[in-house]
Amino acid sequence: MTSTFTERPLLGPAAIPVAAAVLVAGCSPHALRESDEPDVPIPEAFLAEYEPEVAAPEDWWRSFEDPGLDRALDAAFKGNLGLRQAWARLSQAQASAEISGAFLYPEVNIDAGASRAKTVFDLTGQNFFNNRYSVGLGLSWELDLWRKIANRAEAATLRAVAGRDDAENTALLISGSVTDTWFAVQAQNALLALVESQIESSRTLLELTELRYGRGIGTALQVLQQRLQLESVQAEVPDIRSRLETARHELAVLLGVPPQMLAGTGVMPGDVLPELPPSPELPSPRDLLERRPDLRSAFARVAAADREVAASIAELLPSVRISASGGFQSDTAAGLGDSLIWSLGGGLVQPFFDAGRRNAEVDRNKAVLRERLVFLDERFIVALREVEDALVRERNQRELLERVKNQIDTARRTLEESELLFINGQIEYLDVITAIQTLQRLERQEISVRRGLLANRATLHLALGGEWTRNLIPPSDAERPRHDIATIDPSSDSDA
């Protein structure tokens, strides 16, 4: 029911502090979740065999000691469009939190008006004009008896916190994507340079084979075999160039520029892969809850859902609103301050029948909370798996690289021995061709394995998270890198 009084206030001035105290001391009808950890067992250490060597720098990509990669990451954090969208979503969430928090305070409106009414009397034929001027303040306020408004405000704030964590997680993933793509371009550049050197070696062997055939020492079959070997290496070039160009295009998109404008950024990978940095020290599995922004985001959303449950339960309970207004009215503008009017009222509302809508909302919010809890558990387990997978892959990738290097040494000796035996007429030239192809294939495989080892180290750092994302600042539009496409010649050699 609602009552309004114009002569005697429902609450006197002395009762207003009491109302404020009730607002502050409002109690929640739902006990909030106290645990700040997932509901799954947390191991004390990681399972995979691993020997850490050094503490990695906070900006983990700097451990590769590649200034070009450092510049690429700096450009990506400013220009990546996915990250800029994440910052925009964060601004939306922060604004929503401010909107929700505003309901904790009274709403005050100023109103002013002027009117003129004409009255005609038929008997006298005279016209009468009535003027009315008014100005005043109006206040309305819902007392937060059950922390309904406070819980919703806190839920909105927690969603904004989760939005910040989401933006940080986007930056973390972008750092991995840029690093992986950087290594991909470097690997394809290195592979292209290697294949070009293999082509020169094969062409030289073809010339020698043709010279032997011209002197009657060799056979036409040997010439054809060497020519086929040269053509097989040359056939590798189109696929390498295709992968190289597409990797460059991907890098451009990650930096937030069109592929045609990558050269204008001044960021271009070379053809030398860096050495693998020393193994970084590992945090404990429990530390991932603070180091990984995706886990922080998941926990913030659990806390927000918990408060939404409390707010929906409070909707079942009585609510109290107070309203007050005051101002001046007069028939003339000059006499506006001579006539004071005011009113103060209050009302209590108890939900009685809504066809089960409020109860259904409570059930829905409880289901959302259960989902958020399970999602947090799943994300934590996946995070542990990602670290374990990266550790296992690094150990085996290191072993694979050593085995490939050993095979290359054996293949070189095999080629030298094959050439010697062929000159002495003890084997066919096809055996030499086989030795050449084996060596060249292993040399190309070494580049691929080294690139995989570097990419896996980047994956390990992503799985471990870090504190560096907390220092990120959303870039302004003025900070976004701009590049003049007119200064770029699309016909220039992209491999230069």
C-alpha positions in Angstrom: 0.0 0.0 0.0 1.1 3.6 -0.6 0.3 6.7 1.4 1.1 10.3 0.7 0.6 13.2 3.2 0.8 16.8 2.4 0.4 18.3 5.8 2.1 15.9 8.2 5.2 14.0 7.2 5.2 10.2 7.6 8.8 10.3 8.8 10.1 13.3 10.7 13.6 14.7 10.4 14.8 12.6 13.3 13.8 9.4 11.6 15.9 10.0 8.5 19.1 8.9 10.1 17.3 5.8 11.3 16.3 5.0 7.7 19.9 5.5 6.6 21.1 3.1 9.3 18.6 0.5 8.1 20.0 1.0 4.6 23.6 0.4 5.8 22.7 -2.4 8.1 20.5 -4.2 5.6 21.0 -8.0 5.8 21.2 -10.4 2.9 18.8 -13.4 2.9 21.4 -15.6 1.2 24.7 -16.6 2.6 27.4 -15.8 0.0 30.0 -18.4 -0.9 33.2 -17.9 1.1 35.7 -20.2 -0.7 38.0 -18.5 -3.3 39.1 -21.8 -4.8 37.5 -24.3 -7.2 35.7 -27.4 -5.8 38.3 -29.8 -7.2 41.5 -31.2 -5.6 44.5 -28.9 -6.1 47.8 -30.8 -6.5 50.9 -29.6 -4.7 53.2 -29.8 -7.8 53.1 -30.6 -11.5 53.5 -34.2 -12.6 55.8 -33.9 -15.6 59.5 -34.2 -15.3 61.0 -30.8 -15.6 64.3 -29.1 -14.6 63.9 -25.3 -14.2 67.0 -23.2 -14.8 66.1 -19.5 -14.4 63.3 -17.2 -13.4 61.8 -16.0 -16.6 61.3 -12.2 -17.1 57.8 -10.9 -16.4 57.4 -10.1 -20.1 58.1 -13.7 -21.0 58.7 -13.0 -24.8 61.8 -11.0 -23.9 63.5 -14.2 -22.9 63.9 -15.0 -26.6 66.1 -11.8 -26.9 64.6 -10.8 -30.2 64.1 -7.0 -30.4 61.9 -7.4 -33.5 59.5 -9.7 -31.5 59.5 -7.1 -28.7 58.4 -4.4 -31.1 55.8 -6.7 -32.6 54.2 -7.4 -29.2 54.2 -3.7 -28.4 52.4 -2.9 -31.6 49.9 -5.7 -31.1 49.0 -4.5 -27.6 48.1 -1.1 -29.1 46.7 -2.1 -32.5 45.1 -5.6 -32.2 41.4 -5.2 -33.0 40.4 -8.2 -30.9 42.1 -6.6 -27.9 40.5 -3.2 -28.6 37.1 -4.9 -28.6 37.9 -6.5 -25.3 38.8 -3.1 -23.8 35.5 -1.7 -25.2 33.5 -4.5 -23.6 35.3 -3.7 -20.3 34.1 -0.1 -20.6 30.6 -1.3 -21.1 30.8 -3.5 -18.0 32.2 -0.7 -16.0 29.4 1.6 -17.1 26.9 -1.0 -16.2 28.5 -1.3 -12.7 28.1 2.4 -12.2 24.5 2.3 -13.3 23.7 -0.6 -10.8 25.6 1.2 -8.0 23.6 4.4 -8.6 20.4 2.7 -7.3 21.9 2.7 -3.8 21.4 6.4 -3.6 18.3 8.6 -3.7 17.2 9.9 -7.1 16.6 13.7 -7.0 14.9 15.6 -9.8 14.4 19.3 -10.3 11.3 20.4 -12.0 10.0 23.8 -13.0 6.9 24.9 -15.0 4.8 27.7 -16.1 1.2 27.6 -17.4 -1.5 30.1 -18.5 -5.2 29.1 -18.6 -8.0 31.1 -20.2 -11.5 31.1 -18.9 -14.5 32.6 -20.8 -17.7 33.5 -19.0 -20.7 33.4 -21.4 -22.9 35.8 -19.3 -20.4 38.6 -19.1 -18.3 37.9 -22.1 -15.2 38.5 -20.1 -12.0 36.5 -20.4 -10.0 35.6 -17.3 -6.4 34.4 -17.4 -4.8 32.2 -14.7 -1.0 32.0 -14.5 0.8 29.4 -12.5 4.5 29.2 -11.9 6.3 26.4 -10.0 9.8 25.2 -9.1 10.8 22.3 -6.8 12.8 19.2 -6.0 11.6 15.6 -5.9 13.3 12.7 -4.2 12.6 9.0 -4.3 14.6 6.3 -2.6 14.2 2.6 -2.0 15.6 1.4 1.3 18.0 -1.5 0.7 16.6 -3.6 3.6 17.8 -7.0 2.2 20.9 -5.8 0.3 19.0 -6.5 -2.9 20.4 -3.4 -4.6 23.8 -3.7 -3.0 24.2 -7.3 -4.1 23.2 -6.4 -7.7 25.7 -3.5 -7.6 28.4 -5.8 -6.4 27.5 -8.4 -9.0 27.8 -5.7 -11.7 31.1 -4.7 -10.2 32.3 -8.2 -10.2 31.3 -8.6 -13.9 33.4 -5.5 -14.6 36.3 -7.2 -12.8 35.7 -10.3 -14.9 35.7 -8.0 -18.0 39.1 -6.7 -17.1 40.3 -10.2 -16.6 38.8 -11.2 -20.0 40.7 -8.3 -21.6 43.9 -9.4 -19.9 43.3 -13.0 -21.1 42.8 -11.7 -24.6 46.2 -9.9 -24.4 47.8 -13.1 -23.0 46.4 -15.1 -26.0 47.5 -12.4 -28.4 51.0 -12.5 -27.0 51.1 -16.2 -27.8 49.6 -15.8 -31.2 52.0 -13.1 -32.2 55.0 -15.0 -30.9 53.9 -18.2 -32.7 53.3 -16.4 -35.9 56.6 -14.6 -35.6 58.4 -17.9 -35.3 56.4 -19.3 -38.2 57.6 -16.5 -40.5 61.1 -16.9 -39.3 61.0 -20.6 -39.9 59.6 -20.2 -43.4 62.2 -17.6 -44.2 64.9 -19.9 -42.9 63.4 -22.9 -44.8 63.3 -20.8 -48.0 67.0 -19.8 -47.6 67.9 -23.5 -46.9 66.0 -24.8 -49.9 67.6 -22.2 -52.1 71.0 -23.3 -51.0 70.0 -26.9 -51.6 68.9 -26.0 -55.1 72.3 -24.4 -55.8 74.0 -27.5 -54.5 71.8 -29.8 -56.6 72.3 -27.6 -59.6 76.1 -27.9 -59.2 75.8 -31.6 -59.0 73.7 -31.7 -62.1 76.3 -29.7 -64.0 79.0 -32.1 -62.8 76.9 -35.1 -63.8 76.3 -33.6 -67.3 80.0 -32.9 -67.6 80.8 -36.6 -66.7 78.2 -37.7 -69.3 79.7 -35.4 -71.9 83.1 -37.0 -71.4 81.7 -40.5 -71.7 82.2 -41.3 -68.0 78.6 -41.2 -66.8 75.3 -42.3 -68.3 72.1 -40.5 -69.4 70.3 -42.2 -66.6 72.5 -40.5 -64.0 71.8 -37.1 -65.6 68.1 -37.7 -65.5 68.3 -38.9 -61.9 70.1 -35.8 -60.8 67.8 -33.6 -62.8 64.8 -35.2 -61.1 66.5 -34.7 -57.7 66.9 -31.0 -58.5 63.3 -30.6 -59.6 62.1 -32.3 -56.5 63.8 -29.7 -54.3 62.6 -26.9 -56.5 59.1 -28.2 -56.1 59.3 -27.4 -52.3 59.6 -23.6 -53.0 56.0 -22.8 -54.0 54.6 -24.4 -50.8 57.2 -22.7 -48.6 56.4 -19.3 -50.2 52.7 -19.9 -49.7 53.1 -20.7 -46.0 55.5 -17.7 -45.6 53.0 -15.2 -47.2 50.0 -16.5 -45.3 52.0 -16.3 -42.0 52.9 -12.7 -42.8 49.3 -11.9 -43.5 48.3 -13.5 -40.2 50.9 -11.4 -38.4 49.5 -8.2 -40.0 46.0 -9.0 -38.8 47.4 -9.6 -35.3 49.0 -6.2 -35.4 45.7 -4.7 -36.5 46.8 -3.6 -40.0 45.8 -4.8 -43.5 48.3 -7.4 -45.0 49.3 -4.9 -47.6 50.6 -2.6 -44.9 52.7 -4.9 -42.8 55.9 -3.5 -44.3 54.9 0.0 -43.2 54.8 -1.1 -39.5 58.6 -1.6 -39.6 58.0 -5.1 -38.0 59.3 -7.9 -40.2 60.8 -11.2 -38.9 64.2 -12.3 -40.3 65.3 -15.7 -41.3 67.1 -16.8 -38.2 65.3 -18.6 -35.4 66.5 -17.7 -31.9 67.9 -20.2 -29.5 65.7 -21.8 -26.9 65.9 -19.8 -23.7 66.7 -21.5 -20.4 63.8 -23.3 -18.8 61.7 -21.0 -16.6 60.8 -21.8 -13.0 57.3 -23.0 -12.4 54.8 -21.7 -10.0 52.7 -24.0 -7.9 49.4 -25.3 -9.4 47.6 -23.2 -6.8 49.3 -20.1 -8.0 47.6 -20.5 -11.4 44.4 -19.2 -9.8 46.0 -15.8 -9.5 48.4 -15.9 -12.4 45.9 -16.8 -15.1 43.3 -14.1 -16.0 40.9 -16.7 -17.4 40.7 -18.3 -14.0 40.3 -15.0 -12.2 37.5 -14.1 -14.6 35.8 -17.4 -14.0 35.9 -16.9 -10.2 34.6 -13.3 -10.5 31.7 -14.6 -12.4 31.0 -17.2 -9.7 30.9 -14.4 -7.1 28.7 -12.3 -9.3 26.2 -15.1 -9.9 26.2 -15.8 -6.1 25.1 -12.2 -5.5 22.5 -12.4 -8.2 21.0 -15.3 -6.2 20.9 -13.2 -3.1 19.2 -10.3 -5.0 16.6 -12.6 -6.6 15.7 -14.0 -3.1 15.4 -10.5 -1.8 12.8 -9.8 -4.5 10.5 -12.1 -2.5 10.7 -9.9 0.6 9.0 -6.6 1.3 10.4 -3.4 -0.1 10.2 0.1 1.3 10.3 3.3 -0.7 10.2 6.8 0.5 9.5 9.9 -1.5 9.7 13.6 -0.8 9.1 16.8 -2.7 9.2 20.4 -2.0 9.0 23.7 -3.9 7.2 26.9 -4.6 4.1 27.8 -6.5 2.6 31.2 -7.3 0.4 33.0 -9.7 3.2 35.4 -10.5 6.8 34.9 -11.1 7.8 37.7 -8.6 5.9 36.0 -5.8 7.3 32.5 -6.5 9.2 32.4 -3.2 6.3 33.3 -1.0 4.4 30.0 -1.3 6.2 26.9 0.0 4.7 23.5 -0.5 6.1 20.1 0.4 5.2 16.5 0.8 6.8 13.4 2.3 5.5 9.8 1.8 6.5 6.2 2.1 5.2 2.9 0.9 5.7 -0.8 1.6 5.2 -3.4 -1.0 5.1 -7.2 -0.3 4.9 -9.4 -3.4 1.7 -11.5 -3.2 1.0 -13.2 -6.5 3.2 -13.2 -9.7 2.4 -16.6 -11.1 5.7 -18.0 -9.8 7.9 -15.4 -11.7 10.1 -14.4 -8.8 10.6 -18.0 -7.6 11.5 -19.1 -11.1 14.0 -16.2 -11.2 15.6 -17.5 -8.0 15.8 -21.0 -9.5 17.4 -19.6 -12.7 20.0 -17.7 -10.8 20.9 -20.7 -8.7 21.3 -22.8 -11.9 23.6 -20.0 -13.3 25.6 -20.2 -10.1 26.0 -24.0 -10.4 27.1 -23.6 -14.0 29.7 -20.9 -13.1 31.0 -23.2 -10.4 31.4 -26.1 -12.7 32.9 -23.9 -15.4 35.5 -22.7 -12.8 36.3 -26.3 -11.9 36.7 -27.2 -15.6 38.9 -24.2 -16.5 41.2 -25.0 -13.6 41.6 -28.6 -14.6 42.2 -27.6 -18.2 44.8 -25.1 -17.0 46.6 -27.8 -15.1 46.4 -30.0 -18.3 47.8 -27.2 -20.5 50.9 -26.8 -18.3 51.4 -30.6 -18.1 51.0 -30.9 -21.9 53.5 -28.1 -22.6 56.1 -29.7 -20.2 55.7 -33.1 -21.8 55.9 -31.7 -25.3 59.1 -29.7 -24.5 60.9 -32.7 -23.1 60.0 -34.9 -26.1 60.7 -32.1 -28.6 64.1 -31.5 -27.1 64.8 -35.2 -27.5 63.5 -35.2 -31.1 65.8 -32.2 -31.9 68.8 -34.1 -30.6 67.9 -37.2 -32.6 67.4 -35.1 -35.8 70.8 -33.5 -35.3 72.4 -36.9 -34.9 70.7 -38.1 -38.1 72.0 -35.1 -40.0 75.5 -35.9 -38.9 75.0 -39.5 -40.0 73.4 -38.4 -43.3 76.4 -36.2 -44.1 78.9 -39.0 -43.5 76.7 -41.3 -45.5 76.7 -38.8 -48.4 80.5 -38.4 -48.3 80.9 -42.2 -48.3 78.4 -42.7 -51.1 80.2 -40.1 -53.3 83.5 -41.9 -52.7 82.1 -45.3 -53.5 80.4 -44.0 -56.6 83.6 -42.5 -57.9 85.3 -45.9 -57.3 82.5 -47.5 -59.2 81.3 -49.6 -56.3 77.6 -48.3 -56.1 75.1 -46.8 -58.5 74.4 -43.0 -58.7 70.9 -43.7 -57.4 72.5 -44.4 -54.0 74.1 -41.0 -54.0 70.8 -39.4 -54.9 69.1 -41.2 -52.0 71.8 -39.9 -49.6 71.4 -36.3 -50.9 67.6 -36.4 -50.5 67.9 -37.9 -47.0 70.3 -35.1 -45.9 68.2 -32.4 -47.4 65.0 -33.7 -45.8 66.6 -33.9 -42.4 67.9 -30.3 -42.7 64.5 -29.1 -43.4 63.0 -31.1 -40.6 65.5 -29.6 -38.1 64.1 -26.1 -38.8 60.5 -27.4 -38.3 61.5 -29.1 -35.0 63.3 -26.0 -33.7 60.3 -23.9 -34.6 58.0 -26.3 -32.8 60.2 -26.2 -29.7 60.1 -22.4 -29.6 56.4 -22.3 -30.1 55.8 -24.9 -27.3 57.9 -22.7 -25.0 55.5 -19.8 -25.8 52.6 -22.2 -25.1 54.1 -23.0 -21.7 54.3 -19.4 -20.8 50.7 -18.9 -21.8 49.6 -21.8 -19.6 51.5 -20.4 -16.7 50.0 -16.9 -17.1 51.7 -14.1 -15.3 51.3 -10.7 -13.5 52.4 -8.6 -16.5 48.8 -8.4 -17.8 47.7 -6.4 -14.8 49.9 -3.6 -15.9 48.3 -3.2 -19.3 46.5 0.1 -20.0 43.8 0.4 -22.6 45.2 2.4 -25.5 43.4 5.5 -26.7 42.5 6.1 -30.3 45.4 8.5 -30.6 47.8 5.8 -29.6 46.6 3.3 -32.2 49.4 2.9 -34.8 48.6 4.4 -38.2 50.4 3.5 -41.4 50.1 5.2 -44.8 49.3 2.6 -47.4 50.3 5.0 -50.2 53.9 4.7 -49.1 53.9 0.9 -49.7 54.7 -0.5 -53.1 52.7 -3.8 -53.4 54.8 -4.8 -56.3 58.0 -4.8 -54.2 59.7 -8.1 -53.4 58.1 -9.4 -50.2 61.0 -11.7 -49.6 63.5 -8.9 -49.5 
